[in-house]
Amino acid sequence: MRKVTTEELQKLRQEYQAETLDKADVPSDPFVLFDHWISEALNAELPEPNAMTLSTCGSDGWPAGRVVLLKGVDKKGFCFYTNYQSDKGQEIEENAKVSLNFVWLELQRQVRIQGVVEKLSEAVSTEYFQSRPRGSQLGAWASPQSRSIEDRSALEEKLTEVTQRFKDVDPIPRPPHWGGYVVIPHAIEFWQGRQSRLHDRIRFSRKSNNWEVGRLAP
């Protein structure tokens, strides 16, 4: 396999000139703009437009990022679901401050979000869990997410076990260690690529019950 050189990486660049983003044109509510942007990503049929990088930082001080899927957004915040006993679940338990990052390269856009996490209610988590494909429900029971395992056969054996356990059960109950979170933002930044790296960056910062809007240098 050919090794990619530093020179090749340094030469990679693209001029961004698809759209503009001006402070005077944005709505006063960042959720309105986010809804517009993710709708455009959906309409463009981008792969996994709801994929977002969730970054956490536990008590050890090491930041950790991974891609999760946005499964709901409203005036309170941005929702996703996971295993509470996973690494991210444990880090959130230790430090509720997190960040999210969406990137839609085809639209030359990013959205960065900083906020605090809260658990969704058990009723909301159960409703979503039981709306998932049955295989995904069984997988949530089978996988000790983030824990060390000997090999894949350990997962397959556990899946066989839970499949048998729930073969006559419908709906499958939600595992007590699995559920949803909502990220309640205190800052949301919208990034639109522009020519010559003079990108547009508009940042909404929460001030009490209102949003303060400002422009950042690229």
C-alpha positions, -999 to +999 in steps of 0.1 A: +000+000+000+014+034-010+023+057+018+007+092+017+034+119+020+033+150+041+037+171+009+005+155-006-014+163+026-002+199+027-013+204-009-049+192-003-072+222-003-105+233-017-120+267-024-153+272-007-178+295-025-212+277-024-230+301+000-226+331+023-237+336+059-243+372+071-252+382+106-279+406+093-296+377+075-298+350+103-328+345+125-327+355+161-332+319+172-304+295+163-327+265+163-345+280+133-313+283+114-302+248+125-335+234+113-330+251+079-295+238+075-302+202+085-333+202+062-311+213+033-286+185+042-315+160+042-329+174+009-294+171-006-295+134+003-261+136+021-250+103+038-259+103+075-268+140+077-277+135+114-242+123+122-224+144+148-192+142+167-199+141+204-169+152+225-167+145+263-141+149+290-142+128+321-124+133+354-091+121+339-090+152+318-086+134+285-111+147+258-128+119+238-147+123+206-169+098+187-197+100+161-232+095+173-266+102+155-289+130+163-323+115+171-343+146+180-341+184+183-364+209+199-363+242+217-345+226+246-317+209+228-302+181+207-310+144+216-291+112+211-292+077+227-266+053+240-255+029+266-252+047+300-224+024+310-203+031+279-172+053+281-192+084+270-219+076+295-194+074+323-176+106+311-209+125+310-217+113+345-184+128+356-186+160+336-219+171+320-202+197+297-200+184+261-197+196+226-213+185+193-200+190+158-219+185+125-201+187+092-218+187+058-188+191+035-209+189+003-226+221+015-194+235+029-209+239+063-203+230+100-223+236+132-205+236+165-224+233+198-214+236+234-237+226+261-247+206+292-262+171+291-293+159+309-309+124+307-341+122+288-371+107+308-374+069+310-407+072+291-391+090+262-362+066+261-385+036+262-407+049+234-377+055+212-360+022+221-391+002+211-394+021+178-360+008+167-356-023+146-358-055+166-322-064+158-310-031+172-330-037+204-314-071+208-280-056+201-284-031+229-290-060+253-261-080+239-233-055+238-214-044+270-205-012+252-169+000+256-159-030+277-131-054+267-141-087+251-121-117+240-133-117+204-164-112+183-177-147+192-184-134+227-208-108+212-224-134+189-229-158+218-245-131+239-268-121+210-279-157+206-287-158+243-308-126+243-325-136+211-336-167+228-345-149+260-368-125+242-381-147+214-417-146+226-415-111+240-430-081+221-422-053+227-387-060+241-382-040+273-356-012+273-324-022+291-321-001+323-285+009+312-297+023+279-314+056+271-313+091+258-296+124+266-304+160+256-276+185+250-288+219+262-267+244+243-252+276+257-234+283+224-241+274+188-217+284+160-226+282+123-197+280+098-200+286+061-170+280+039-159+310+018-133+318-007-096+323+003-103+308+037-122+339+048-150+318+061-183+331+076-187+322+113-218+333+132-220+324+169-251+324+191-244+327+229-271+322+254-277+351+277-304+343+303-334+334+281-321+352+250-295+346+224-267+371+216-255+369+180-220+378+169-195+372+140-162+355+146-130+359+125-123+327+105 
